[in-house]
Amino acid sequence: MTQAQHALIVTFLTQKCELIETTFIQEMTDHFVVSVEDRMTNSLSFEKALQHTIDDFGGSTNIQKMEWTYRKVFLKSLFRDWWALVKSQFARPKRVRALVMVGLVTFASLYFGLMTDFRGVLEEKILWSSVQWVSIIWVITLTWFLLQRVAPRIKKAVIVRFPTLLIRLLTYLLWVGALLLYLGISSLEMSLLAQGLSYSTLWSSLAILYLGLLDYSMQADPNSWYQTR
């Protein structure tokens, strides 16, 4: 198969079928290449071999449905793979990075918890504004993802893929959950030392979870924003 013929297959999947998930496009391209080459060995032309392959997959509409099936499978594997990366943060290749991060967070938590009146400043200036901004980012990402199918012109600017959407969602849930736990801790009657240690545990745990999420993002979706041409 020539490079031009390979490009025609990719063009069909990305433009005719309007697929946007990079991993799924690569998998479908491999399936198409194998099928077309096999048919071409039986004296079929490239055009006929490609059309027979398209028919075998049920046409562009069915291929689009297959992309949604891929997304469901990805959703099921997300939390399992992410949690495995979280647990690997203290393995030898990542241990120094994790310890440095936990150390910095612990120091900051103890300092602000014991040496300053950080609670009032955080609640007034950082807490709610951070929730608002993270919420806005998540809503915009979700809206853009949903509009991509019904408004193809949107994809000419920026495409939001399903891995990106889920990573944004997990980022949002972790941050909001941590802030709710922070409010719960700050409302308890405890000594400054106990409160500082509680803050340290909370934010250090969040840092490790985010490190795992960062590794997962780089592994599952290295190019979060891209344009299909």
C-alpha positions as CSV (number, residue, x, y, z in Angstrom):
1,M,0.0,0.0,0.0
2,T,1.3,3.4,-0.9
3,Q,1.5,6.4,1.4
4,A,-1.1,8.2,-0.7
5,Q,-3.5,5.2,-0.2
6,H,-2.8,5.2,3.5
7,A,-3.6,8.9,3.6
8,L,-6.9,8.3,1.9
9,I,-7.9,5.9,4.6
10,V,-7.0,8.3,7.3
11,T,-8.9,11.1,5.4
12,F,-12.0,8.9,5.2
13,L,-11.9,8.2,9.0
14,T,-11.3,11.8,10.1
15,Q,-13.3,13.7,7.5
16,K,-16.1,11.4,6.2
17,C,-16.6,9.5,9.5
18,E,-15.6,12.6,11.6
19,L,-13.7,10.6,14.1
20,I,-11.8,12.6,16.7
21,E,-10.3,10.1,19.1
22,T,-6.6,9.7,18.1
23,T,-6.1,6.2,19.6
24,F,-9.3,4.9,18.0
25,I,-8.4,6.5,14.6
26,Q,-5.0,4.7,14.8
27,E,-6.7,1.4,15.6
28,M,-9.3,1.7,12.8
29,T,-6.5,2.7,10.4
30,D,-4.6,-0.4,11.2
31,H,-7.8,-2.5,10.7
32,F,-8.5,-0.8,7.4
33,V,-4.9,-1.2,6.1
34,V,-4.9,-4.9,6.9
35,S,-8.3,-5.5,5.3
36,V,-7.6,-3.4,2.2
37,E,-4.2,-5.0,1.6
38,D,-5.7,-8.5,2.0
39,R,-8.4,-7.7,-0.6
40,M,-5.9,-6.1,-3.0
41,T,-3.9,-9.4,-3.0
42,N,-7.0,-11.0,-4.5
43,S,-6.7,-8.7,-7.5
44,L,-9.2,-6.0,-6.3
45,S,-8.3,-2.3,-6.9
46,F,-7.7,-0.1,-4.0
47,E,-11.0,1.7,-4.4
48,K,-13.0,-1.4,-4.5
49,A,-11.1,-3.0,-1.6
50,L,-11.6,0.2,0.5
51,Q,-15.3,0.2,-0.3
52,H,-15.7,-3.4,0.6
53,T,-13.9,-2.7,3.9
54,I,-16.2,0.2,4.6
55,D,-19.2,-1.9,4.0
56,D,-17.9,-4.6,6.3
57,F,-17.7,-2.1,9.1
58,G,-21.3,-0.9,8.5
59,G,-20.5,2.4,6.9
60,S,-19.5,5.7,8.4
61,T,-22.5,5.9,10.8
62,N,-21.7,2.6,12.4
63,I,-18.0,3.5,12.6
64,Q,-19.1,6.7,14.5
65,K,-21.0,4.4,16.9
66,M,-17.9,2.3,17.4
67,E,-16.1,5.4,18.5
68,W,-18.6,5.8,21.4
69,T,-18.1,2.2,22.3
70,Y,-14.4,2.9,22.5
71,R,-15.1,5.8,24.9
72,K,-17.1,3.5,27.2
73,V,-14.2,1.1,27.3
74,F,-11.8,4.0,28.0
75,L,-14.0,5.2,30.8
76,K,-13.9,1.8,32.5
77,S,-10.1,1.6,32.4
78,L,-9.5,5.3,33.5
79,F,-9.8,4.9,37.2
80,R,-7.9,1.5,37.3
81,D,-5.0,2.8,35.3
82,W,-4.9,6.2,37.2
83,W,-4.9,4.5,40.6
84,A,-2.1,2.2,39.5
85,L,0.0,5.3,38.6
86,V,-0.9,6.9,42.0
87,K,0.4,3.9,43.8
88,S,3.6,4.0,41.7
89,Q,4.5,7.5,42.8
90,F,6.8,6.1,45.6
91,A,8.4,3.6,43.3
92,R,12.1,4.2,42.6
93,P,11.9,6.1,39.3
94,K,9.4,8.6,40.8
95,R,10.3,8.5,44.5
96,V,12.4,11.7,44.6
97,R,9.8,13.8,42.8
98,A,7.0,12.5,45.1
99,L,9.0,13.1,48.3
100,V,10.0,16.6,47.2
101,M,6.4,17.4,46.4
102,V,5.1,16.0,49.7
103,G,7.8,17.8,51.6
104,L,7.0,21.2,50.1
105,V,3.3,20.7,50.7
106,T,3.8,19.6,54.3
107,F,6.1,22.6,55.0
108,A,3.6,25.0,53.4
109,S,0.6,23.5,55.3
110,L,2.4,23.6,58.7
111,Y,3.6,27.1,58.1
112,F,0.3,28.6,57.0
113,G,-1.6,26.5,59.6
114,L,0.7,27.4,62.6
115,M,2.3,30.7,61.8
116,T,-0.3,32.7,59.9
117,D,-4.1,33.3,59.8
118,F,-4.2,31.6,56.4
119,R,-7.7,30.2,56.9
120,G,-9.5,33.5,56.5
121,V,-7.4,34.6,53.6
122,L,-7.9,31.3,51.8
123,E,-11.7,31.3,52.3
124,E,-12.1,34.9,51.2
125,K,-9.7,35.3,48.3
126,I,-8.7,31.8,47.0
127,L,-11.2,29.2,48.0
128,W,-14.3,30.3,46.1
129,S,-12.5,31.9,43.2
130,S,-10.6,28.6,42.6
131,V,-13.9,26.7,42.7
132,Q,-15.4,29.1,40.3
133,W,-12.5,29.0,37.8
134,V,-12.2,25.2,37.9
135,S,-15.9,24.9,37.4
136,I,-15.9,27.3,34.5
137,I,-13.1,25.3,32.8
138,W,-14.9,22.0,33.2
139,V,-18.2,23.4,31.9
140,I,-16.5,25.0,28.9
141,T,-14.7,21.7,28.1
142,L,-17.9,19.6,28.4
143,T,-19.9,22.1,26.3
144,W,-17.2,22.2,23.6
145,F,-17.0,18.3,23.6
146,L,-20.8,18.0,23.2
147,L,-21.0,20.6,20.4
148,Q,-18.3,19.0,18.3
149,R,-20.7,16.4,16.9
150,V,-23.5,18.8,16.0
151,A,-21.3,21.8,15.0
152,P,-18.5,20.5,12.8
153,R,-17.0,24.0,12.3
154,I,-16.0,23.9,16.0
155,K,-13.6,21.2,15.2
156,K,-11.7,23.4,12.8
157,A,-10.6,25.5,15.8
158,V,-9.9,23.0,18.7
159,I,-10.9,19.4,19.3
160,V,-11.6,18.2,22.8
161,R,-11.1,14.4,22.9
162,F,-12.7,12.1,25.4
163,P,-9.5,11.4,27.4
164,T,-9.1,15.2,27.8
165,L,-12.7,15.5,29.0
166,L,-12.3,12.8,31.7
167,I,-9.0,14.2,32.9
168,R,-10.6,17.6,33.3
169,L,-13.5,16.0,35.2
170,L,-11.2,14.1,37.5
171,T,-9.1,17.3,38.1
172,Y,-12.3,19.1,39.0
173,L,-13.6,16.4,41.3
174,L,-10.3,16.1,43.2
175,W,-10.0,19.9,43.7
176,V,-13.6,20.4,44.8
177,G,-13.4,17.3,47.1
178,A,-10.2,18.6,48.7
179,L,-11.7,22.0,49.4
180,L,-14.8,20.4,51.0
181,L,-12.5,18.4,53.2
182,Y,-10.5,21.5,54.0
183,L,-13.7,23.2,55.1
184,G,-14.6,20.2,57.2
185,I,-11.2,20.2,59.0
186,S,-11.3,24.0,59.5
187,S,-14.7,23.7,61.2
188,L,-13.4,21.2,63.8
189,E,-12.3,22.2,67.3
190,M,-8.7,21.1,67.5
191,S,-5.3,22.4,68.4
192,L,-3.2,24.3,65.9
193,L,-0.7,21.5,65.7
194,A,-3.4,18.9,64.9
195,Q,-5.0,21.2,62.4
196,G,-1.7,21.9,60.7
197,L,-1.0,18.1,60.5
198,S,-4.5,17.5,59.1
199,Y,-4.0,20.2,56.4
200,S,-0.6,18.6,55.6
201,T,-2.1,15.2,55.2
202,L,-4.9,16.5,53.0
203,W,-2.8,18.6,50.6
204,S,0.0,16.1,50.4
205,S,-2.5,13.4,49.5
206,L,-4.0,15.7,46.9
207,A,-0.5,16.4,45.5
208,I,0.2,12.6,45.1
209,L,-3.2,12.1,43.4
210,Y,-2.4,15.0,41.0
211,L,1.0,13.6,40.2
212,G,-0.6,10.3,39.3
213,L,-3.1,12.2,37.2
214,L,-0.3,14.1,35.4
215,D,1.4,10.9,34.6
216,Y,-1.8,9.4,33.3
217,S,-2.5,12.5,31.2
218,M,0.9,12.2,29.5
219,Q,0.4,8.5,29.0
220,A,-3.2,8.5,27.8
221,D,-3.5,11.8,26.0
222,P,-0.1,13.4,25.3
223,N,-1.7,16.0,22.9
224,S,-4.7,17.1,24.7
225,W,-5.7,19.7,22.1
226,Y,-5.3,19.1,18.4
227,Q,-6.9,19.7,15.1
228,T,-7.8,16.9,12.7
229,R,-7.0,17.9,9.1
